[in-house]
């Protein structure tokens, strides 16, 4: 078996129940750029995901990184009641910033920022 190593993450996708709200957060708070208006997700892709109904997708970027935010008509299953941040169905993505104060200010002070 050949050993493989990860070279880069060039993009990621998120699914949300509120496309406009999540796009606004990534654009206005985190500084992502929008690439036009949201567009319908192709019916064949929706079917491949095992879903019915329609979906919408907004493409954003930050530098060379691409973010796809999707919203589907068919709601997903709720998280189990005993979920926590270490549960396997949660996925985490971290980014680095030079100044955490700017995103914190954009969130209206919801993040506690301490000087190191």
Backbone as CSV, one residue per row, in Angstrom:
resi,resn,N_x,N_y,N_z,CA_x,CA_y,CA_z,C_x,C_y,C_z
1,UNK,0.838,-1.174,0.000,0.000,0.000,0.000,0.888,1.245,0.000
2,UNK,0.568,2.199,-0.833,1.335,3.419,-0.938,0.912,4.399,0.152
3,UNK,1.885,4.983,0.814,1.587,5.982,1.839,1.204,7.284,1.158
4,UNK,0.141,7.893,1.633,-0.318,9.162,1.088,-0.319,10.200,2.191
5,UNK,0.010,11.413,1.839,-0.036,12.500,2.810,-0.891,13.618,2.248
6,UNK,-1.560,14.305,3.130,-2.391,15.437,2.759,-1.493,16.605,2.402
7,UNK,-1.730,17.198,1.263,-0.919,18.331,0.816,-1.594,19.681,1.089
8,UNK,-2.912,19.718,0.990,-3.615,20.985,1.187,-5.109,20.736,1.293
9,UNK,-5.803,21.667,1.893,-7.252,21.704,1.861,-7.597,22.934,1.033
10,UNK,-8.205,22.709,-0.113,-8.498,23.836,-0.997,-9.942,24.298,-0.907
11,UNK,-10.762,23.527,-0.218,-12.140,23.933,-0.066,-12.877,23.012,0.881
12,UNK,-14.033,23.461,1.323,-14.875,22.648,2.181,-16.320,23.081,1.985
13,UNK,-17.238,22.224,2.410,-18.664,22.497,2.240,-19.371,22.424,3.584
14,UNK,-20.380,23.242,3.728,-21.229,23.252,4.919,-22.683,23.142,4.471
15,UNK,-23.512,22.520,5.286,-24.946,22.460,5.039,-25.629,23.215,6.168
16,UNK,-26.606,24.032,5.814,-27.292,24.862,6.791,-28.785,24.883,6.527
17,UNK,-29.550,25.210,7.543,-30.986,25.413,7.383,-31.292,26.860,7.006
18,UNK,-30.308,27.768,7.132,-30.519,29.195,6.857,-29.349,29.720,6.033
19,UNK,-29.445,29.556,4.726,-28.359,29.922,3.814,-27.976,31.394,3.938
20,UNK,-28.944,32.281,3.888,-28.651,33.717,3.925,-27.909,34.108,5.204
21,UNK,-28.340,33.559,6.319,-27.718,33.915,7.605,-26.277,33.420,7.699
22,UNK,-26.019,32.179,7.257,-24.656,31.653,7.333,-23.736,32.350,6.338
23,UNK,-24.248,32.668,5.150,-23.452,33.421,4.173,-23.093,34.783,4.743
24,UNK,-24.049,35.447,5.356,-23.781,36.760,5.955,-22.678,36.667,7.000
25,UNK,-22.702,35.626,7.846,-21.674,35.447,8.867,-20.297,35.267,8.226
26,UNK,-20.179,34.347,7.277,-18.870,34.097,6.663,-18.367,35.301,5.873
27,UNK,-19.283,36.040,5.261,-18.884,37.216,4.484,-18.572,38.407,5.389
28,UNK,-19.502,38.761,6.267,-19.378,40.002,7.032,-18.478,39.879,8.261
29,UNK,-18.441,38.711,8.887,-17.640,38.545,10.101,-16.259,37.982,9.785
30,UNK,-16.213,36.957,8.935,-14.937,36.290,8.664,-14.235,36.778,7.401
31,UNK,-14.878,37.623,6.607,-14.216,38.243,5.467,-14.174,37.430,4.186
32,UNK,-15.020,36.397,4.056,-15.082,35.636,2.806,-15.731,36.495,1.723
33,UNK,-15.352,36.260,0.475,-15.929,36.968,-0.670,-16.988,36.091,-1.321
34,UNK,-18.125,36.692,-1.696,-19.186,35.963,-2.404,-18.858,35.895,-3.881
35,UNK,-19.249,34.793,-4.500,-19.082,34.625,-5.946,-20.456,34.602,-6.583
36,UNK,-21.028,35.787,-6.757,-22.357,35.898,-7.341,-23.439,35.496,-6.353
37,UNK,-24.634,35.353,-6.891,-25.784,34.974,-6.067,-25.797,33.461,-5.870
38,UNK,-26.573,33.016,-4.867,-26.705,31.572,-4.690,-27.405,30.982,-5.909
39,UNK,-27.124,29.697,-6.174,-27.659,29.031,-7.363,-28.266,27.699,-6.978
40,UNK,-29.183,27.197,-7.816,-29.763,25.885,-7.535,-28.697,24.788,-7.607
41,UNK,-28.817,23.790,-6.738,-27.963,22.611,-6.811,-28.606,21.667,-7.819
42,UNK,-27.796,21.124,-8.709,-28.297,20.232,-9.746,-29.089,19.078,-9.125
43,UNK,-30.233,18.763,-9.713,-31.101,17.687,-9.197,-30.363,16.356,-9.101
44,UNK,-29.426,16.102,-10.020,-28.679,14.838,-9.978,-27.797,14.766,-8.734
45,UNK,-27.203,15.885,-8.345,-26.393,15.906,-7.123,-27.268,15.699,-5.888
46,UNK,-28.432,16.346,-5.855,-29.359,16.171,-4.734,-29.750,14.693,-4.620
47,UNK,-30.033,14.062,-5.753,-30.410,12.644,-5.754,-29.248,11.771,-5.283
48,UNK,-28.016,12.088,-5.694,-26.859,11.317,-5.243,-26.689,11.363,-3.732
49,UNK,-27.124,12.454,-3.127,-27.053,12.603,-1.674,-28.200,11.878,-0.974
50,UNK,-29.104,11.285,-1.763,-30.229,10.569,-1.174,-31.335,11.479,-0.698
51,UNK,-31.383,12.687,-1.242,-32.386,13.665,-0.829,-33.428,13.838,-1.921
52,UNK,-34.547,14.423,-1.559,-35.548,14.800,-2.546,-35.774,16.295,-2.414
53,UNK,-36.416,16.878,-3.413,-36.634,18.315,-3.389,-35.446,19.057,-3.967
54,UNK,-35.421,20.345,-3.739,-34.394,21.206,-4.324,-33.358,21.620,-3.289
55,UNK,-32.291,22.211,-3.786,-31.257,22.758,-2.926,-30.670,24.013,-3.542
56,UNK,-30.063,24.852,-2.709,-29.405,26.084,-3.163,-27.976,26.054,-2.660
57,UNK,-27.068,26.672,-3.415,-25.648,26.708,-3.038,-25.102,28.108,-3.258
58,UNK,-24.338,28.580,-2.269,-23.593,29.834,-2.384,-22.117,29.487,-2.324
59,UNK,-21.342,30.031,-3.252,-19.901,29.809,-3.275,-19.218,31.057,-2.724
60,UNK,-18.324,30.850,-1.758,-17.538,31.920,-1.151,-16.073,31.537,-1.243
61,UNK,-15.210,32.514,-1.051,-13.781,32.189,-1.012,-13.071,33.106,-0.041
62,UNK,-11.928,32.619,0.424,-11.013,33.380,1.260,-9.626,33.011,0.774
63,UNK,-8.970,33.928,0.060,-7.702,33.593,-0.573,-7.921,32.492,-1.593
64,UNK,-7.126,31.426,-1.511,-7.249,30.297,-2.434,-8.244,29.248,-1.951
65,UNK,-8.874,29.476,-0.808,-9.794,28.495,-0.231,-11.219,28.767,-0.707
66,UNK,-11.940,27.701,-1.015,-13.324,27.817,-1.466,-14.249,27.210,-0.424
67,UNK,-15.370,27.867,-0.197,-16.394,27.387,0.719,-17.708,27.298,-0.044
68,UNK,-18.331,26.127,0.008,-19.651,25.934,-0.569,-20.619,25.816,0.594
69,UNK,-21.644,26.665,0.618,-22.677,26.574,1.642,-23.969,26.144,0.954
70,UNK,-24.497,25.003,1.400,-25.692,24.418,0.788,-26.868,24.461,1.743
71,UNK,-28.054,24.605,1.158,-29.302,24.508,1.902,-30.238,23.641,1.080
72,UNK,-30.890,22.687,1.722,-31.802,21.783,1.037,-33.214,21.950,1.582
73,UNK,-34.204,21.710,0.709,-35.601,21.768,1.150,-35.888,20.693,2.186
74,UNK,-35.360,19.486,1.954,-35.589,18.371,2.871,-34.706,18.551,4.096
75,UNK,-35.310,18.700,5.289,-34.479,18.900,6.477,-33.715,17.630,6.841
76,UNK,-32.560,17.818,7.429,-31.766,16.694,7.899,-32.272,16.196,9.244
77,UNK,-31.692,15.116,9.697,-32.041,14.584,11.015,-31.442,15.486,12.086
78,UNK,-32.141,15.642,13.206,-31.555,16.423,14.305,-30.402,15.648,14.946
79,UNK,-29.491,16.360,15.572,-28.424,15.711,16.322,-29.031,14.966,17.508
80,UNK,-28.476,13.827,17.867,-28.966,13.122,19.057,-28.871,14.015,20.297
81,UNK,-29.788,13.827,21.220,-29.877,14.676,22.411,-28.622,14.637,23.268
82,UNK,-27.896,13.515,23.273,-26.710,13.404,24.128,-25.418,13.792,23.405
83,UNK,-25.516,14.573,22.323,-24.345,15.003,21.556,-23.501,15.996,22.331
84,UNK,-22.196,15.946,22.088,-21.299,16.983,22.581,-20.242,17.238,21.511
85,UNK,-19.329,18.132,21.763,-18.346,18.538,20.758,-17.409,17.414,20.334
86,UNK,-17.315,16.355,21.123,-16.445,15.228,20.782,-17.185,14.130,20.020
87,UNK,-18.477,14.313,19.754,-19.246,13.306,19.035,-18.739,13.174,17.597
88,UNK,-18.739,11.954,17.098,-18.152,11.694,15.784,-18.872,12.390,14.636
89,UNK,-20.134,12.753,14.775,-20.832,13.397,13.674,-20.533,14.885,13.590
90,UNK,-19.870,15.444,14.582,-19.457,16.837,14.490,-18.132,16.921,13.748
91,UNK,-18.034,17.876,12.865,-16.790,18.111,12.142,-16.310,19.504,12.498
92,UNK,-15.023,19.627,12.707,-14.452,20.898,13.113,-13.458,21.353,12.061
93,UNK,-13.452,22.632,11.802,-12.476,23.228,10.901,-11.947,24.469,11.598
94,UNK,-10.660,24.564,11.706,-10.049,25.710,12.380,-9.287,26.544,11.362
95,UNK,-9.279,27.821,11.581,-8.503,28.729,10.746,-7.648,29.604,11.633
96,UNK,-6.633,30.197,11.057,-5.781,31.082,11.842,-5.998,32.525,11.397
97,UNK,-5.936,33.420,12.350,-6.076,34.847,12.075,-4.941,35.586,12.755
98,UNK,-4.595,36.735,12.207,-3.543,37.554,12.807,-4.077,38.362,13.982
99,UNK,-5.377,38.705,13.932,-5.954,39.543,14.964,-7.360,39.049,15.280
100,UNK,-7.512,38.291,16.341,-8.813,37.762,16.726,-9.767,38.874,17.146
101,UNK,-9.228,40.014,17.480,-10.074,41.118,17.908,-11.036,41.587,16.848
102,UNK,-10.651,41.590,15.586,-11.536,42.051,14.522,-12.769,41.163,14.381
103,UNK,-12.616,39.827,14.246,-13.826,39.010,14.209,-14.650,39.124,15.494
104,UNK,-13.994,39.267,16.621,-14.716,39.398,17.883,-15.551,40.674,17.903
105,UNK,-14.991,41.764,17.398,-15.740,43.016,17.331,-16.925,42.873,16.394
106,UNK,-16.723,42.173,15.277,-17.812,41.973,14.320,-18.935,41.131,14.910
107,UNK,-18.615,40.274,15.847,-19.644,39.457,16.499,-20.339,40.213,17.624
108,UNK,-20.001,41.458,17.800,-20.651,42.254,18.831,-20.203,41.906,20.231
109,UNK,-18.942,41.466,20.358,-18.416,41.164,21.683,-18.854,39.828,22.238
110,UNK,-19.375,38.931,21.403,-19.798,37.617,21.898,-18.638,36.706,22.226
111,UNK,-17.449,37.014,21.676,-16.252,36.205,21.947,-15.412,36.953,22.974
112,UNK,-15.002,36.276,24.026,-14.100,36.876,24.997,-12.683,36.820,24.458
113,UNK,-12.019,37.949,24.335,-10.666,38.004,23.798,-9.711,38.435,24.905
114,UNK,-8.662,37.647,25.106,-7.665,37.980,26.117,-6.316,38.127,25.450
115,UNK,-5.528,39.084,25.910,-4.173,39.253,25.401,-3.276,38.188,26.005
116,UNK,-2.389,37.630,25.166,-1.471,36.592,25.650,-0.255,37.224,26.269
